[in-house]
Amino acid sequence: MTRTIATTTACGLGLALAACIDHKPGITGTQSIKVEIVEPADPGDVSHRLIDIPRTVRVNLTAYDHRHEIDPTFDREVQVYVQFLGTLTPSPDFTSATHSLEAAPQSLTMTAGQGVDLVVRLPPQVIGPTNLWVDDAKTPGVDPSYATGASPVLWFRDPSIRDIQQPPNETKLNALENSPLQNKQVSVNGSRHGATGRLVVTSVFAQGYTVSDMQCADDAGTPPCTAEAYDHLEVFSFSAPRDQNGKLLREGQVIDGFSGGVSEFNGLTEIGFPVTFATSDAIVPGREPVPAKLDPATWFKPLSDPQGIINFERNEAAPIEIDGGAVCDLDPDYEEFGQWKIDPAGKGGDCSRVSNLINVITTGVVSDLDRDSLVALAGARLPRVVGVLRPVVIGSFHVWIIFPRSSADLTLP
């Protein structure tokens, strides 16, 4: 049923002017769709989150007309979206020309103004406060009523760093360059480990910082603290990173949480336009993650190998360690980007035909490694190099960059 508007026109003639007035009695037809959640029976609340996220939700739908009565003429399919972390999933601008079939909105059938015990599939990444959004806007061959409805809130848990970083399928081609929460607005309010967890700043740079979700020995945060795959993230602050009070962040500091928008920049997952929350700037040695050691024999293997290139994604924004890598001759990347290269396999020197290299940026951090020093080191094997990992992934183009945080991250021959 489409909305209709009846119009009558009345004109009056005065001594000085004539005027016409349109009388519109109002919009009729279907006005809204009520969305009732049948299952889960308890949607939770802000203080009591649902521990397990169901893969489906059952709903009842009712179409109401302009008299707020059930509209018995409403027979059609309506589209269903899931609203969480600030946006609808899938995007409401869905068209078959720009999206895959996997991204199409779900459809539910309503008859005589009602749909009873209908099943809605939730996206695999759904998290946080969530609503179901129903609208009548895109049924093929039918004039839309544009009636809409939203469910009560389902209170799922808040996201963790791992929720932002871990791809749904590690073997898919987009595993290296897409966050499952891309374009969402997130608030990470603590560690996924609960009381024993800590969000620890692992590096601070001119335009941001990296943070790792660490599990410590006890509720007091006693070291040793450990991190696992996908427990690391970069927060891009555009300038020197500060907390909510404007105080500069420090490496090793524990923060309470952060919020901002999730985006991908050339394969790097970032939190943009962030706010960082911290109540203490105390630093306890031993809370930062032990760097993961790069294995040149396995890390460069294809995505089909679980010990292969996916290791770079697992350790994105985390410190990694390269032992015995050899320094390559400087190339134009040093002049343009300040990057010098290491051959993890230990050859070094002329690396123009070597594909599996690690780029290193030490400008502004390690002052004694100037251009002349790097030229002199060409071909030499470095006992140990540590740096925070940042990828550049554009399709099949892969560059892996590490950022040593201080001279302590480099052991020179």
N, C-alpha and C positions, 0 to 999 in steps of 0.2 A: 504494500500500500504506500503510495507516494503522498507526500504532504501537499495539500492543495490550499490555494488562497483565493477566496472569492472577492471581487472588487466591484463596488458601485461608485458612480460618480455623480456628485450634485454640484450644480453651478448656480451662483446667485449674481444678480446684476444690481449694482449700487449706482448712486448718482456719479461717483467719481471713479469707480473701478469695478472690474468683474473678477470673480475668483472661482476656481474649481477645487473641490476637496474630494480626495479619494477615501472612501470608507472601506477599511479592510477588517473583516470580522475575526481574523486570526488564523493561525496555521492549524490544520486538521490532520488526521491520520496518525500513524505511529510516531511517538515522541521519544520513547526511551525503552531500554531493555534492562530489566532487573537481573542481577547475577547473584545467585545464592550458592554458597559452597556447601556441598553435601559431605564430601570427604576430602581432606581429613576433618573429623568432627570438631577438633580443637585446633584453631588456627594459630594459637600461641599469642604472645603479646611482646611488647618491647623489652620486658624484663624476663620473659620466659620463652626462649626461642625453641623452635622445633629442631630436635637433634638430628633426625634423619629427614632428608629431603626426598619426598616421594617423586616418582617418575611420572605419575599421573594425578590429576585432580578431577573429582566428579562435581558437576554443577547442575543446577536447575536454572532455566532461562524463562523470562516472561516479558512479552512485549506489551507496553501500555500506550493507549492513545491519548488524545488531547483532553479527554475527560478523566484521565487516570483510571481507565478501565482496561481490562484485557482486550486486545485487538484480535478478534477471531479471524480476520482476513489476512493476518500476517503469516504467510506460508513461503518460507525461503531459507537459504543458507546465509549464515552470518559468519564473519571472520573473527578469529580469536588471536589476540596477541598477549604476550606476557610482559608486563612492565616491571622491571627491576633495575636498580642502580641507575636511575635517571632516564632510561630510554626504553622504547618498545622493542621486543624481539619476536619475530623478525621486524625489520624496518617497515613502517606503513607505506613507504613509497615503492613497495615490491612490484616489479614487473618481470615477466619471463625473459625479457631482453637483457636485463641487467643483473638478475640473480639466478642462482641455481635452484633446481626444484627443491633441494633440501631446505632452502630458506623461505619457501612459500608459507603464508599464514595458514593456520588450520581453519577448517570450516565445520560448523555445526548446523544441523538441520532443525528448524523450528516449524511446527505445524499448529495452525489455529492459534497462533500467538504464544505457544509454549514449547519448551524443550525440557524433557525430564530425564534426570540421571545421565547426563552427557559426559563423555570422557574428554579431558583436555590433556595433551601430552606436554610436559614441561621440557624446555631446552636443557641440555646436559649441564650448562654452566649457570643455571639459575641459582641465585643466592641473595641473602639480605631481604629486607621488606619487599614483598612481591604482591602485585595485583594482576588479575586477569582483566583484559580490556576487550570488550565485544563491540563490534559495530556492523552496521548494514550499509556498506559503501561500494562493494566490489563484486556483487554477484553478477556473472555474465548474463546479458540479455534481460536484465530486470532494472527498472528505474529505482535507484536507491532512495531509502527514506532518510538516510544519514542518522538514524537512531543509534545511540551508543549506551553502554553501561559498563560499570567497573565493579569488581568484586570487593569484598572486605579484604584487609591486608592478611597475607600469610607471612608469619614472622619466622623466616629462616635465619640461620646464623649469618654473622657478618663475614666478609671475605678475609682471607689470609693472603700473604705474599704468594704462596704456592698456587692458590686459586687464580691469581693474576698471570702467573708465569707458565704453568704446566699445560702443554698442548693436549687436546683430547686424544690424539693419536700420534705417537712419536714417529711413526713410519710414513706419514703423509708429507707431501712436498711442502705444505705450508707450516709444518711443525717448527721450522726455524725462523719464521717471520710473522706469525700472527698470534696475538694474545687471545685466549678464549673470552676475555672481558674487554676487548678492544672497543673504544669509544664510550665505555661506561664511566660513571662517576663513583669512585670507591672511597670508603673510609675503612682503613685497617686500624682497628682499635686494640690490637694486642697480638700476642703470639698464638699460633695454632696449637702450641703445647700447653696452654693454660698457665698455671702458676709457676711451673718450672721454666717457662719460656721467656726469652728476652729479645726485643728488637734492637740490634746492635749496629751502630754506624760503622762501616768498614772502610770507608774512604771519604774524603772531603776534597772537592775540586772547586775551581773558580765559578762553575755554573751548576753545581748540584752535589749530590752525595749518593753513596750506595748503602744499603741496609740489608742485613741478613737476619732471618728468623732462627734464633739459636735455642737449643734445648740444653739447659744447665743441670747440674747435679741435684739441686734441690730448689725449694720455693724461694730461697734467699738469693738465687742466681749464682751459686757457687760454681766456679770453674772446676773441671773442664766443661766447656759448652761446645756442642756439635751442631752442624747443619747438614742437611741432605740436599738432594737434587731439587731445583726450582725454589729454593728458600731464599733467593737473593733478588734484589730489585734496584734499579736506578731511579732516583727522584731528581727531576730536572727543574731547578729553581730559577734559571736565567741569570742569577747573580749568586754571590756568596750565600750558601744555605744558612737559614736562621730558624729558630723555633718561633712559637706563637708570640713570644715577648720580644722578638728581635735579637735574641742572643745567638751568636755564632755557634754552629754545631761543631763537634770535635770527633775525630776518629776514636772509636772505642766507647763512645757515649751510648747509653741506653735511652731510647726514646719511647714515649707512650703510644705513639701512633702517628698516622699521617692521612691526609685526604687529598684528592685531586682527580684529574681525568686520565684514563688509560689510553695511550696511543703507541703506535709503532713507528719508529724512525729508522728506516733502512734496516729493519730486522731487529732493532733494539727496543725492547719494551720499556716505556718510560711512564712516570707519573708527572703530568704537567700541571702548571698553575697550582702548586701544592700548598698546603698548610701542614706544618710539622708541630707535633705537640710533645713537650718534654717538661718534666718536673724536676729533673736533676741533671747536672752535667758531670757527675762523678764518673771516673773511669776505673774499672776493675780489670787488671791484666788477666788474660786468658779467656776472655769472653768472645774474642773474634774467631772466625772459622780458620781451621788449618787449611792452607791452600791445597786444592786438588792438583795432583801431579799429572801433567799431560803425558800421554803415552803416544809417541809419534807413530808407532806401529799399528795403532788401532783407531785413534781419534779422527783420523782423516778418511776412514772408510765410509761407505754410503749409509744413508738413513736406514736401509734394510738390515744393517748390522747393529744390534743393540749396544755394542761397544764402540760404535763408530762416531760419525760427525755429530750425532745428537748430544754427545758429551759437552760440546760447546754451548748448546742451548741449556742443558741442565745446570751449567755453571755460569750462565750469563750474569754479569754484574757481581760475580764472586772473584776473590783472588785465586789465581791458578799459578802453578809452579812449573818451570821448565828447567830440567837439569841436563847439563852437557850440550846445550844448543850452541851453535857456532854463529858468529857475527858475519853477516853478508856485507859485500861492498855497498857503499852508499849509492842510492839511485835517485832519480828526480823526486820520489816521494818524500825524501828528507827535506829538500828545499821547499816543496809545496805544502807538506802537511806536518813536517817535523818528525816523520816516522823513520826509524831504522829497523832493520829486519834480522830475525834469527831463524836459522835452519835448525829445527828441533832434532833432525837426524844427525846433526853434527858435522856436516860438510863445510858450510860457510863459504866465504870468498865470493866468487862469481855465482850468484843465485838466480841469474836471469832465466834459467831453464828449470828452476825448482818451483813446483806449484804449492807445496805444503809448507808455507812459511808463517811465522808469527811476527806481526808488526809491533814495535815498541815505541812509546812516546814518553820521553823523560824531560822534555824541555820545561823549564820552570820548576822542576821538582828535584832533579839530580844535577846540581850545578857543575860538577867536575866531569860530566860527560858531554863535552862540546864536540864540534865537528872534527877537530884534529884528533881527539881521543878516539872517536869512533873509526876514523880512517886507520889509525894505528892498530885497532883491535880486529880489523877485518881478517876473517879466517880463524880467529882464536875461539876456543870453546869456553863458554862461561859456566862455571860450576853450578850456579843457581841464579835464576831470574824469577821474581814474583811480580805479578801485576794484576790489577782488576780487569776482568775480561769484558770487552765491548765488541760486538760483531757488526759487520756491514754485510747484509744479506739482501741481494736484489736478484730474485730468481736463482739462476745457477751461479751467479757471481758471489763469491764468499771471500771476505777479508776478516781476519781475526786480529784484534788490537788489544794489547795489554798496557795498563797504566801503572807502573811502579809508583808507590806512594811516598817513598823516601829512599835515601841511599841504602838503608837497611834491607831493602828488597832486592838488592843486586850484590852478587858475590863475583868479583872480577878475578881473572887469572893472575 
